[in-house]
Amino acid sequence: MAARHCIHIQCKRLMTGLAKSPHSQSFTSQIQDFWNQAWAQFEESTGEVELAKLKESVQQASNKFDKAVIAVSKLRAEVAHRQKTHEDAHSQYTQLLLRRDQWNGTSDPAAFVELTGKEVETRQLLVKARELLRSHEKEASICQQDYMNIMRQRYHEEQIWQDKWRMWGTYGTWSLIVLNSCVFIGSQLFHQRREYLRLKAMEEMITSKLQSLQRKMTQLTASSKETEITESKKEVLKEREVDENIAVVDEADAPTLDQQTHVKDQDMLKSSEAHNLEAAKTESPKYSW
């Protein structure tokens, strides 16, 4: 309660400080009215107004009871004084009455009449003081009872509001726990969603890069195949040209068909002659013998 009161006072000071500015008086007045209304509604909903009224009534009952006790104490002192005065007058009256046989002249009867009036007057004053004391004591007891009832009511109201505050605190705590849990779950879901989208974007980027690389590789392989084919074609053409050149050279250097047949005939004749000579050599001893 004290902390809330201090906060309210600080806010009021802030509002008054802002209200000193000539350009923002209307705006600050509206804010101050709204703040006062909101604060009054808050105090009423939290029981601050009711508890403040009970505290004020307890203070008033306490002051009333204190005043009644002070009045009773004064009346008791007055009753004691009246009692003593009455006892003094009654003792003088009884002493003078006991020695009435010894009265002389008119002084003792006059004194007896005076003491009788004084004794009656003091008794009446004593009775009035006692009645007033009784009434004030009764009023003091009523004030004490009211004070006790108000104190009991304040205690019960404070207990009730403390239970309400404790209940609201429990609900607030669980509400904060649920809110924190929801925020945590939401943050985790948001984080998972963000990670999923990031990984998906990375995957799409990687797939696009792989596809581009694959296209480049296919283009490179196609171009390499074309170059290989062209090179192989060039090699084949070169080989054909070389073969053609060799054939041309061989045709230029080779003898004619007639010359080849003449050479072959000569070779056959030479071989036949050599064969005949060998046969003659083998047959010559048969004829000699």
SULMOQUI-V604973 format. One record per residue. N is the residue number from 1. RES is the residue in one small letter. PHI is phi in radians with two decimals (999 if undefined). NEAR is the number of other ideal C-beta (glycine too) atoms within 10 Angstrom. D_FIRST is the distance of its C-alpha to the first C-alpha in Angstrom with 2 decimals. Layout:
# SULMOQUI-V604973
N | RES | PHI | NEAR | D_FIRST
N | RES | PHI | NEAR | D_FIRST
This chain:
# SULMOQUI-V604973
1 | m | 999 | 12 | 0.00
2 | a | -1.13 | 6 | 3.78
3 | a | -1.12 | 7 | 5.42
4 | r | -1.14 | 13 | 5.17
5 | h | -1.12 | 11 | 6.12
6 | c | -1.10 | 10 | 8.61
7 | i | -1.10 | 11 | 9.87
8 | h | -1.10 | 16 | 10.50
9 | i | -1.13 | 10 | 12.29
10 | q | -1.12 | 10 | 14.24
11 | c | -1.13 | 15 | 15.33
12 | k | -1.10 | 14 | 16.46
13 | r | -1.08 | 10 | 18.40
14 | l | -1.10 | 14 | 19.94
15 | m | -1.12 | 16 | 21.01
16 | t | -1.15 | 11 | 22.54
17 | g | -1.13 | 10 | 24.30
18 | l | -1.24 | 15 | 25.74
19 | a | -1.21 | 16 | 26.75
20 | k | -1.21 | 9 | 29.01
21 | s | -1.27 | 10 | 31.33
22 | p | -1.23 | 6 | 34.08
23 | h | -1.42 | 7 | 34.67
24 | s | -2.10 | 12 | 31.19
25 | q | -1.26 | 12 | 30.12
26 | s | -1.14 | 9 | 30.68
27 | f | -1.13 | 12 | 29.05
28 | t | -1.18 | 19 | 25.94
29 | s | -1.15 | 13 | 25.79
30 | q | -1.11 | 10 | 25.96
31 | i | -1.11 | 16 | 23.23
32 | q | -1.17 | 17 | 21.02
33 | d | -1.10 | 11 | 21.84
34 | f | -1.10 | 10 | 21.17
35 | w | -1.13 | 16 | 17.79
36 | n | -1.11 | 14 | 16.86
37 | q | -1.13 | 10 | 18.21
38 | a | -1.14 | 10 | 16.53
39 | w | -1.17 | 16 | 13.05
40 | a | -1.12 | 12 | 13.93
41 | q | -1.12 | 10 | 15.25
42 | f | -1.14 | 13 | 12.27
43 | e | -1.12 | 18 | 9.99
44 | e | -1.20 | 11 | 13.03
45 | s | -1.27 | 10 | 13.62
46 | t | -1.62 | 16 | 10.31
47 | g | 1.47 | 18 | 10.54
48 | e | -1.16 | 18 | 7.94
49 | v | -1.16 | 13 | 11.22
50 | e | -1.12 | 15 | 12.83
51 | l | -1.18 | 16 | 10.34
52 | a | -1.17 | 12 | 10.29
53 | k | -1.12 | 12 | 14.06
54 | l | -1.11 | 19 | 14.43
55 | k | -1.12 | 15 | 12.77
56 | e | -1.14 | 10 | 15.12
57 | s | -1.14 | 16 | 17.98
58 | v | -1.12 | 17 | 17.49
59 | q | -1.14 | 11 | 17.70
60 | q | -1.14 | 13 | 20.75
61 | a | -1.13 | 20 | 22.35
62 | s | -1.14 | 15 | 21.90
63 | n | -1.11 | 12 | 23.56
64 | k | -1.13 | 17 | 26.24
65 | f | -1.15 | 21 | 26.93
66 | d | -1.09 | 13 | 27.19
67 | k | -1.11 | 13 | 29.59
68 | a | -1.14 | 20 | 31.58
69 | v | -1.14 | 15 | 31.91
70 | i | -1.11 | 12 | 33.08
71 | a | -1.13 | 16 | 35.53
72 | v | -1.13 | 21 | 36.80
73 | s | -1.12 | 12 | 37.37
74 | k | -1.14 | 12 | 39.27
75 | l | -1.14 | 20 | 41.27
76 | r | -1.13 | 14 | 42.13
77 | a | -1.12 | 12 | 43.44
78 | e | -1.17 | 17 | 45.37
79 | v | -1.11 | 19 | 46.75
80 | a | -1.10 | 12 | 47.83
81 | h | -1.13 | 13 | 49.54
82 | r | -1.12 | 21 | 51.16
83 | q | -1.11 | 15 | 52.24
84 | k | -1.17 | 12 | 53.85
85 | t | -1.10 | 17 | 55.54
86 | h | -1.13 | 21 | 56.82
87 | e | -1.15 | 13 | 58.08
88 | d | -1.09 | 13 | 59.90
89 | a | -1.17 | 20 | 61.48
90 | h | -1.19 | 15 | 62.35
91 | s | -1.15 | 12 | 63.93
92 | q | -1.13 | 16 | 66.01
93 | y | -1.15 | 20 | 66.94
94 | t | -1.20 | 12 | 68.03
95 | q | -1.10 | 10 | 69.93
96 | l | -1.20 | 18 | 71.77
97 | l | -1.25 | 11 | 72.41
98 | l | -1.22 | 9 | 73.80
99 | r | -1.87 | 10 | 76.32
100 | r | -1.25 | 10 | 77.40
101 | d | -1.22 | 5 | 80.95
102 | q | -1.78 | 8 | 81.01
103 | w | -1.15 | 13 | 79.93
104 | n | -2.34 | 7 | 82.26
105 | g | 1.26 | 7 | 82.70
106 | t | -1.90 | 8 | 79.96
107 | s | -1.24 | 9 | 77.27
108 | d | -1.18 | 14 | 76.06
109 | p | -1.07 | 13 | 75.91
110 | a | -1.15 | 10 | 74.01
111 | a | -1.16 | 14 | 71.63
112 | f | -1.13 | 16 | 71.28
113 | v | -1.14 | 10 | 70.46
114 | e | -1.15 | 14 | 67.90
115 | l | -1.19 | 19 | 66.30
116 | t | -1.12 | 14 | 66.30
117 | g | -1.09 | 12 | 64.44
118 | k | -1.15 | 17 | 61.99
119 | e | -1.14 | 20 | 61.48
120 | v | -1.16 | 13 | 60.88
121 | e | -1.13 | 13 | 58.52
122 | t | -1.14 | 20 | 56.50
123 | r | -1.17 | 15 | 56.41
124 | q | -1.11 | 12 | 55.17
125 | l | -1.09 | 17 | 52.50
126 | l | -1.13 | 19 | 51.53
127 | v | -1.11 | 12 | 51.35
128 | k | -1.11 | 13 | 49.22
129 | a | -1.13 | 20 | 46.90
130 | r | -1.18 | 15 | 46.64
131 | e | -1.11 | 11 | 45.97
132 | l | -1.12 | 15 | 43.33
133 | l | -1.14 | 21 | 41.83
134 | r | -1.10 | 13 | 41.88
135 | s | -1.12 | 12 | 40.22
136 | h | -1.22 | 20 | 37.51
137 | e | -1.14 | 16 | 37.09
138 | k | -1.12 | 12 | 36.84
139 | e | -1.13 | 16 | 34.32
140 | a | -1.14 | 22 | 32.37
141 | s | -1.13 | 13 | 32.53
142 | i | -1.13 | 13 | 31.33
143 | c | -1.09 | 21 | 28.42
144 | q | -1.12 | 15 | 27.70
145 | q | -1.13 | 12 | 27.96
146 | d | -1.10 | 17 | 25.69
147 | y | -1.08 | 20 | 23.15
148 | m | -1.16 | 12 | 23.47
149 | n | -1.13 | 11 | 23.31
150 | i | -1.16 | 19 | 20.15
151 | m | -1.09 | 15 | 18.59
152 | r | -1.13 | 10 | 19.97
153 | q | -1.10 | 13 | 18.74
154 | r | -1.10 | 18 | 15.16
155 | y | -1.08 | 12 | 15.59
156 | h | -1.13 | 11 | 17.24
157 | e | -1.12 | 16 | 14.78
158 | e | -1.10 | 14 | 11.90
159 | q | -1.12 | 10 | 14.50
160 | i | -1.12 | 12 | 15.48
161 | w | -1.19 | 15 | 12.18
162 | q | -1.13 | 12 | 11.72
163 | d | -1.11 | 10 | 15.27
164 | k | -1.12 | 12 | 14.69
165 | w | -1.09 | 13 | 11.92
166 | r | -1.13 | 10 | 14.39
167 | m | -1.13 | 10 | 17.17
168 | w | -1.11 | 13 | 15.71
169 | g | -1.10 | 11 | 15.02
170 | t | -1.12 | 10 | 18.62
171 | y | -1.08 | 10 | 19.98
172 | g | -1.11 | 11 | 18.29
173 | t | -1.11 | 10 | 19.73
174 | w | -1.16 | 10 | 23.09
175 | s | -1.11 | 11 | 23.01
176 | l | -1.13 | 10 | 22.53
177 | i | -1.09 | 10 | 25.29
178 | v | -1.13 | 10 | 27.52
179 | l | -1.10 | 10 | 26.85
180 | n | -1.10 | 10 | 27.65
181 | s | -1.11 | 10 | 30.68
182 | c | -1.10 | 10 | 31.84
183 | v | -1.10 | 10 | 31.45
184 | f | -1.12 | 10 | 33.35
185 | i | -1.11 | 10 | 36.03
186 | g | -1.09 | 10 | 36.34
187 | s | -1.13 | 10 | 36.67
188 | q | -1.14 | 10 | 39.25
189 | l | -1.11 | 10 | 41.15
190 | f | -1.09 | 10 | 41.05
191 | h | -1.13 | 10 | 42.25
192 | q | -1.11 | 10 | 44.98
193 | r | -1.10 | 10 | 46.00
194 | r | -1.12 | 10 | 46.14
195 | e | -1.12 | 10 | 48.16
196 | y | -1.10 | 10 | 50.41
197 | l | -1.14 | 10 | 51.04
198 | r | -1.14 | 10 | 51.63
199 | l | -1.13 | 10 | 54.04
200 | k | -1.13 | 10 | 55.71
201 | a | -1.12 | 10 | 56.15
202 | m | -1.10 | 10 | 57.53
203 | e | -1.09 | 10 | 59.81
204 | e | -1.11 | 10 | 61.04
205 | m | -1.11 | 10 | 61.62
206 | i | -1.14 | 10 | 63.50
207 | t | -1.10 | 10 | 65.54
208 | s | -1.11 | 10 | 66.39
209 | k | -1.14 | 10 | 67.43
210 | l | -1.11 | 11 | 69.44
211 | q | -1.11 | 10 | 71.09
212 | s | -1.12 | 10 | 71.94
213 | l | -1.12 | 10 | 73.31
214 | q | -1.11 | 10 | 75.23
215 | r | -1.08 | 10 | 76.71
216 | k | -1.08 | 10 | 77.65
217 | m | -1.12 | 11 | 79.20
218 | t | -1.09 | 10 | 81.16
219 | q | -1.10 | 10 | 82.32
220 | l | -1.13 | 10 | 83.27
221 | t | -1.10 | 10 | 85.07
222 | a | -1.11 | 10 | 86.87
223 | s | -1.14 | 10 | 87.85
224 | s | -1.15 | 10 | 88.93
225 | k | -1.09 | 10 | 90.99
226 | e | -1.09 | 10 | 92.59
227 | t | -1.13 | 10 | 93.38
228 | e | -1.09 | 10 | 94.81
229 | i | -1.10 | 10 | 96.92
230 | t | -1.11 | 10 | 98.13
231 | e | -1.14 | 10 | 98.90
232 | s | -1.10 | 10 | 100.67
233 | k | -1.10 | 10 | 102.61
234 | k | -1.10 | 10 | 103.51
235 | e | -1.10 | 10 | 104.66
236 | v | -1.07 | 10 | 106.75
237 | l | -1.11 | 10 | 108.26
238 | k | -1.07 | 10 | 108.97
239 | e | -1.09 | 10 | 110.62
240 | r | -1.09 | 10 | 112.69
241 | e | -1.10 | 10 | 113.79
242 | v | -1.10 | 10 | 114.68
243 | d | -1.08 | 10 | 116.64
244 | e | -1.10 | 10 | 118.42
245 | n | -1.12 | 10 | 119.30
246 | i | -1.11 | 10 | 120.60
247 | a | -1.10 | 10 | 122.63
248 | v | -1.13 | 10 | 124.13
249 | v | -1.13 | 10 | 125.05
250 | d | -1.11 | 9 | 126.55
251 | e | -1.14 | 8 | 128.56
252 | a | -1.25 | 7 | 129.86
253 | d | -1.53 | 7 | 130.88
254 | a | -1.28 | 10 | 132.23
255 | p | -1.27 | 9 | 136.19
256 | t | -1.36 | 8 | 137.81
257 | l | -1.22 | 8 | 138.64
258 | d | -1.18 | 8 | 142.36
259 | q | -1.07 | 10 | 141.90
260 | q | -1.11 | 11 | 139.67
261 | t | -1.18 | 10 | 142.26
262 | h | -1.09 | 12 | 145.09
263 | v | -1.16 | 11 | 143.17
264 | k | -1.13 | 10 | 142.50
265 | d | -1.16 | 10 | 146.20
266 | q | -1.11 | 10 | 147.22
267 | d | -1.13 | 10 | 144.88
268 | m | -1.14 | 10 | 146.20
269 | l | -1.18 | 10 | 149.80
270 | k | -1.13 | 10 | 149.04
271 | s | -1.22 | 10 | 147.40
272 | s | -1.21 | 10 | 150.30
273 | e | -1.12 | 10 | 152.83
274 | a | -1.13 | 10 | 151.01
275 | h | -1.20 | 10 | 150.90
276 | n | -1.15 | 10 | 154.59
277 | l | -1.06 | 10 | 155.41
278 | e | -1.11 | 10 | 153.45
279 | a | -1.21 | 10 | 155.26
280 | a | -1.16 | 9 | 158.61
281 | k | -1.10 | 9 | 157.87
282 | t | -1.30 | 9 | 157.06
283 | e | -1.56 | 9 | 160.20
284 | s | -1.09 | 9 | 162.80
285 | p | -1.13 | 8 | 163.61
286 | k | -1.07 | 7 | 164.55
287 | y | -1.28 | 6 | 167.37
288 | s | -1.24 | 5 | 168.68
289 | w | -1.26 | 4 | 169.03
